[in-house]
Amino acid sequence: MSAERAADHERRRAVARVDVGAIERNVRRLARVAGPGVALAPVVKADGYGHGAARAARAALAAGAARLCVATAGEAVALRRAGLAAPGAGGPGSARGGVPILVLGALSAGELRAALAAEAEIAVWDPALLRALPASARVHVKLDTGMGRLGTRDAALATALADAAGPRLAGLWTHLATADERADGGFFDAQLDRFAAWARPLRRPGVVAHAANSAALLRSPRARFDMVRPGIAIYGIDPFGRDAAAHGLEPALSLRSWVAAVKRTRAGESAGYGRRFVADRATWLATVPIGYGDGWPRALGERGGEVAIGGRRFPLAGTISMDNLTVDLGPDGGGVTVGDEVVLLGDGITAEQVAARLGTIAYELLTGLTARVERVQRRAAVAVPVTV
């Protein structure tokens, strides 16, 4: 291995390549699904689902998004500090000179001050919060139609809040509990019925009704109303946990490391904490410098986890540790040498597949990648055939 190649791998022991072109194409694809007259407000919370919030936000805006959604005041503040200007402020926020940011979550008094200073729009379901807001605030009243978390279940109270908001009212919204579960016993449709009945008399120009997350947007035209809030789908992940390409979506993130060591292992020799891997025949093991300290789940070592090296799949060997994992290369070593690139996500290994092995969802996998994983922006050609 050349000195240049070694230095490159030393700099990037764990790197996530984020394809902003894929995010843009996914947003455009979702806009076509939403149809004419339906605005897109992509969700870039949790650091853009691990992709980088400002990076994802700029890509979404470049693809025509009208608004951004986050969960916390701090996330709104971070976007403004990254140069995404508030409406009317000019600057690089978007081609239109600014972008509205809606904070979907609960806010303490201090967080509310921070959100207002960032000129964010505020989710409201409590009269006390509405009374605390200045005349300049823009609010979205939330009706809890069945998620059972934030929002008021009282439609009359929600209507009173919308009326009391007056010119501050920017939106009417709810959140769907079973959009990604088609066999939900009709709960999805019941939520939409409740929301539509409440929002219908309150909708007017300048006030958007919105309910759909990624799954609801792809599942039913009934859920689209005036605006949709796609999250995981803009990053090219199937909200139903199956096949993103079936929806014309491209994964935007790949995760890579490199082979730091290759060693011959005799039958009976072991690797890793707890000796969870004991060779049943002579084999070669590769050590890869990425582990659960980087957010790659420890349990994968015992749940059939794989990596790709040189286009071939190899199984993990033993328990993933904080800083390293081990790969069984087989008796012939697979032609693998120190310095070879190791792909953990990409090259046919999808976040949906990895999440299924863990009994979780791709959301958790991607947002769990830690700050030790360097994010590198790139713009690649179309990675998968896109059906529209």
N, C-alpha and C positions, 0 to 999 in steps of 0.2 A: 504494500500500500504506500502511495506517495506521501511525502510530508504534507502537501497541500490537502490531500484527502483526509489524513489523520487530523489535521488542525480543524477542518470543517466539522468533522464528527465530534471533536472535543468541544466545540462551541455549541453544538446542538445534540445533546444526549437524548433529548426528547423534544420533538418539534411537531406542531400541528400546522399543516398547510391549509390556509383558508382561501378558498376560491371565491372572490367577490363576484366574478362573472356568473358563477352558478347561483348565487343569491339573487342577483338581478334577474336572471332567467326564470328562477322559481317565482319571484314576485310577479313578473309579467304573466307567467302561466296562471297563477292564482287570480290575477286580475281578469284574465279571459274567462276563467270559471265563474267568477263573481258576476260578470256581465256588465253591460253599460249602466252607468249611473250609480254603481255601488263603489264607494271609496274603500281603499285599503289602509288599515292602520296596523302595520306589523308590530309584533311584540319583540322587543329587544332586551327584555329583563335578563337577570342572571348573567350579565356580561354577554348578551347576545347568545344565550344558551351555550356558552363556552367558546363562541366564535370571535368575540370582541364586539362590544355594544356599538361603539362609534363606527367601526368598520361595517358592521351589518346595517346600521342605520343609514349610512351614506349610500350603500348599495341599494337598499330598499327605496330611498328617495330618488336615486337616479333612475330607478325602474318605474317611478310614477306614484309611489305611496303618498298619501295625503296627510298622514298623521303618524306618530309613533306612540307605542304604549310601553310602560314600564311598571314595575310593582312597587317601587320605593321612591321616596324623595331623593335619596342619595343618587339613585340611578338617573333621575332627571337632571340633577345638578351636574353629574359627570358628563352627560351629553352636552349640556350647555358649555361646560368648560372645554370640551373637545371641539368647540366651534360651531355647534348646531344652534343657530340663532333662533330666538323667539320670533313669532310673527310680527312683522312691522319693524323689526330691528335691523333688517338688512343682513349683510354678512353671508357666510358660506353655508348656512343651515340647509338650504335647498335652492333650486333654481328660482323659486318664487320669493327668496329673501327671508326665509324663516320657516319653522315647522312647529305646529302644535304638538305638545307631549302630554299625554294623559297618564296620570298616576293612578293605577287601578287599586292599590292596596290601602290599608289603614294607615293613619298618620297620627303620631303623637303631636303635642303642641309645638315642639321644636322642629319636628319633621315638616309640619304644615308650614311653618315660617320659611323653611328651606325650599319647599316646593313652590310657594308663592314667589319667593325671590327669583326662582328659576322660571317664573311665568308659566308654570305647568297648569294643566287643567286638573281638577280635583274630583274624585269620586265621592258622592254624598249619599247618605242614607239616614242621617241623624239630624234632627232640627238644630241641635246645639252646634254642630259643625257648620251648618249653613249660616247660622247667625254670626259665627266667628269670621266668616269670609268677607273680604272687602268687595266693594262694588265692581272692582276690576277683575275679579276672579271669574273663571269659566268653569262650570260644574256639569257633571254627568250624574244624574240620579240613578241609583241602582235598586232594582227590584229583585229580591231573592225569589226566584220561581221554583227552586228545588235543589240548588247546590247546598244550601244549608250553612254557608259560611258567612261572608259579609253581605250587606244589603238588608233591606227591610222586607219581611214577608207581607207586610200590610200594604196592599195596593192603594188604599185610601190615603195613607200617610205618604207614600211615594208620590201620589198625585199632588198632595198638598205641598210637598217639597218642590216639585217641578213648578207649581204655580208661584210659590214664594220666591223662587230663584229669579223669576222675571227675565230680564234681558241677559242675565248671567247664564241661563240654561243653554248648554251646548249639546247635551246628549242624554239619551235614555237607554239604559242597558241592563243586561243580565248575563249570567254565566251558566253554561250547560254542563250537567253532571255526567251524561252518558252518551255524548255525541260520538265517541269512538267505540261504542258498544251497540252494534246494530240489533242484537237480540236483547233489548232493554225493557221489554214489556210495555212499550209505548210511552215510556217516561220522557224521552226526547221530544216527542210530539206534544205531550201534555205541557212541558215547559214552554215550548214555542206558542202554544195556544194561550197560556196565561200571559206571556209577555206581549203578544200581539194585541190581546184585548185591552191590556193596560195602556200600551204605548200609542195605539191607533188615534185616540182623540187628542193626544198631546203633541204629535208630530207636526212640525211646521218648518218652513224654510229657515235654515240656520241651526236646526236641532236634528241631530242624527240619532236614529234608533239602531242599536247594534247588539248582537247576541252571539254571533258565530266565531268560534275558534277554528283552528285548522280542520279538525274533523268535521265540524258542522258545515263549514264552507264547502268541503268536498262531498258531503253526504246529501245535502238537501237545499234546493233553491229557497224553500220556505224560511231558512235560517238567515238569509243574507240581508234583508232589510235595506238600510241606507249605507251601512258600513260593516266591514268584517275585520276581525282581529287575528289574522293568522300568525301563529308562533312557530312551532316546530317545522311546519311545512316550508317556510321560507329558507330553511337551512337544508332542505332536501331530504327530510326524514318523513316516513309514512306515519301519520298520526294513528293509524290503525295497527301499526307495529308489524307490517308485512313487507310490502314491496313498493318503495318510493317510485321506481321507474314506471309502475303501472298507472301512476297519477301524472306522469311526465315530469317528475321532480329529480333533481340531481343532488347527491350529497355534496355539501360545500366544504367539509372538513375531512382531511386524512391525517392519521397519526402515525408517526415514524420514529424509529430509533436506529441503532446500528449494532452489529456484532462486536462486542468488546473482547471476547475470548472464545476459543474453541478448544475442547479437550477430549481426549480419549477416555472413555469410562468402561471399566470391566463389569461383567455380570456380578451383581451383589453390591456394587458401589452405589452411593446415594448422592442426592443433591438437594439442597434447601433445608429450611427449618423443619424440624420434626421428621425428617427423612421420609417425607410423603412420596418421594420418587426413589425407588430402588431399581436399578437396571436389571431386567430379566435376561438380558443378553448384552454382549459387547456393543457399544454404541458410541456416538459422538454427541456431546452436549455443547450448546452455544449459550453464553451469558450475554444478556441484553440489558443495558443500563437504563431501565425504566421500571417503575414499580408502583405500589399503592401510594407512595408519597407524591407521585405524579398524577394520582387519580385513577390508575389502572387497577381494577378491582382485584383484591387478593383472592377471592373465591374462584376466579377463572382458572386458576392453576389446577383445581380439582373438578372442574365442570366442563371439560372438553375444550378449553380455550386453544386457539391457534394463532399463528402469525404467518405471514408470507415473506419468503426470502427468495429473491431471484425468480419470482413468479410461481414458486412452489409453496404449498401449505405444509407446515410442520406443527406438531402438537407441543403444548407447554409441558414442562416436566417439573412436577412438584409445586410447592407453595410459592406464590409470588411474594417477594419481600418488599420492603419499603423502597429500595433503590434499584433492584435488579429482578429479572425473571430469567428462567432457564428454559431452553428449547431442546427437544429431542430430535436430533438430525438423522437418526437411524444409523445402521451399521456402516454405510458407505460415506457418511458425513454430508451427503447431499450436495457436494461441491461447494459448500459454504466456507468462507474464509473471514478472518478478522477484517472489519471495515465494511462488510456488506450491509446494505440497507435492509432494515426490518420494518415491515408494514403491519401495524396493528389494526388500523381502520383504512380501508382502501384495497385496491387490487382484488375486489370481489368480497372482501370481508366487510359487512355492513354493520352499522350501529344497531340496527334491528336484530340481526343475527346474534350479536354479542349479548345484547340485552335479554334476548330469549333464553340464552344459556344460563343467565344469572337469575331468571325469574323476575326481571324488572322491566323498565321501559327505557327507550333510548334517551329521553329527556334527562334521566338521572345519570346515565353514563356520560353524556356530553358536558353537563353542568358540573360534573364531579372532577373534570380535568383541572389540575391545580395550576398555580402561577409558575411552578417549575417547568411546565411545558411551554416552550417558546412558541408563540403564534407568529406565523409568517404569511403575509398576504401575497396572493398570486392571482393571476387571471388566466385560466386555462380555456382551451377550446371545449366545445360541448362534449361532456364525458359519456353521456348515455343517449340513446335515441329518444327523442321527445315526441310523444304522441299528443296532439291537441284535438 
